[in-house]
Amino acid sequence: MTSQKTLLSPVQVGRYELPNRLMMAPLTRNRAGEENVPRVMNAEYYAQRASAGLIVSEATQVSPQGVGYPSTPGIHSPEQVEGWKLVTKAVHDRGGRIFLQLWHVGRISHPSLQPNGELPVAPSAIAPQGEASTYQGQKPFVTPRALETNEIPGIVEQFRKGAENALAAGFDGVEIHSANGYLLDQFLRDGSNQRPDQYGGSIENRARLVLEVVEAVAGVWGADRVGIRFSPSGTFNSMFDSNPEALFTYVVKALDRFNLAYIHIVEPRIDNGAPAGQNLTAGFFRSVYNGTIVAAGGHDRETGNAVIANGEADLVAYGRLFISNPDLVERFAQNAELNPYDRSTFYGGDERGYIDYPTLQLQTA
């Protein structure tokens, strides 16, 4: 069954009535400087895109231990809170809404990025394949240190405090990053979690940390201003699971009781043909989850409208298209030509490829 809803239809997300169903996806851009503090340029970038129904910020580390890349912003210091206030005010002044994405990278880091040169932490001492991005260039990933059981409440507290700081910074809500091979995802999957304690082994045990984080963050914000992102089919950062369908069905069903603002599903189409879990699209979870679902997966205007009309998802997240089209909502409304994006300026650098993409108004002036 199809409906008359489109990407441009309003939608209720938690306690907010949004003017359209386009979400600006969380996009790491590595432009917060070595101090990991948002700046005026970052505020302008987000403000330019305030017509999105909802903006989700770039992934933002909840502690110094959670850092995994150069020049990514944090939400654990007073200076970072003040920096983010520039962003939230700029977005709100343009009539937009913005959630902060809470992030801990776990093993996807390097001692040079960690406090006192310590090892990155993870559920188990299993190194990912590949290289870490550091201020000194690419370096091989190291074998992380497995967290002790008595350290895990401290991880939950990092997320809780990050949520508290996001509230102080003026955000409209938060999204918990439990995708793409970072710490919470590492706990979920049996390819990266081989713990012998209550946080490893069974699906219920591996899901425990995620659910504890959700409960802690919802305690700060109220569940109707909290979203969470998953990549059930993702293989990025050496991720795999022996039964992703059973794992993520359990997790999503367990989240139903919270009445979250939304769950955000990275679909398999952007994961280069993952061998397992190819059916784990946003539409798959519609049958097991009663709340709001966001789909992310390389959609364009036509496929996004189809996802909404078919009821597979309630919103569609766009990443690369929002990078190069700050007025993407208006361009979709007019079915106008889109600016092409420049991959060479995605990560790091200055205002080029960041705040200099033209709008339709500028192009027709």
Stockholm file with secondary structure:
# STOCKHOLM 1.0

chainA/1-365         MTSQKTLLSPVQVGRYELPNRLMMAPLTRNRAGEENVPRVMNAEYYAQRASAGLIVSEATQVSPQGVGYPSTPGIHSPEQVEGWKLVTKAVHDRGGRIFLQLWHVGRISHPSLQPNGELPVAPSAIAPQGEASTYQGQKPFVTPRALETNEIPGIVEQFRKGAENALAAGFDGVEIHSANGYLLDQFLRDGSNQRPDQYGGSIENRARLVLEVVEAVAGVWGADRVGIRFSPSGTFNSMFDSNPEALFTYVVKALDRFNLAYIHIVEPRIDNGAPAGQNLTAGFFRSVYNGTIVAAGGHDRETGNAVIANGEADLVAYGRLFISNPDLVERFAQNAELNPYDRSTFYGGDERGYIDYPTLQLQTA
#=GR chainA/1-365 SS CCCSCCTTSCEEETTEEESCSEEECCCCCCCSTTTTCCCHHHHHHHHHTTTSSEEEEEEEESSGGGCCSTTCCBSSSHHHHHHHHHHHHHHHHTTCCEEEEEECCTTSSCGGGSGGGCCCEESSSCCCSSEEEETTEEEECCCCEECCGGGHHHHHHHHHHHHHHHHHTTCSEEEEEECTTSHHHHHHCTTTCCCSSTTSSSHHHHTHHHHHHHHHHHHHHCGGGEEEEECTTCCTTTCCCSCHHHHHHHHHHHHGGGCCSEEEEECGGGTTCCSSCTTCSHHHHHTTCCSCEEEESSCCHHHHHHHHHTTSCSEEEESHHHHHCTTHHHHHHHTCCCCCCCGGGSSSSSSTTTTCCCCHHHHHC
#=GC SS_cons         CCCSCCTTSCEEETTEEESCSEEECCCCCCCSTTTTCCCHHHHHHHHHTTTSSEEEEEEEESSGGGCCSTTCCBSSSHHHHHHHHHHHHHHHHTTCCEEEEEECCTTSSCGGGSGGGCCCEESSSCCCSSEEEETTEEEECCCCEECCGGGHHHHHHHHHHHHHHHHHTTCSEEEEEECTTSHHHHHHCTTTCCCSSTTSSSHHHHTHHHHHHHHHHHHHHCGGGEEEEECTTCCTTTCCCSCHHHHHHHHHHHHGGGCCSEEEEECGGGTTCCSSCTTCSHHHHHTTCCSCEEEESSCCHHHHHHHHHTTSCSEEEESHHHHHCTTHHHHHHHTCCCCCCCGGGSSSSSSTTTTCCCCHHHHHC
//
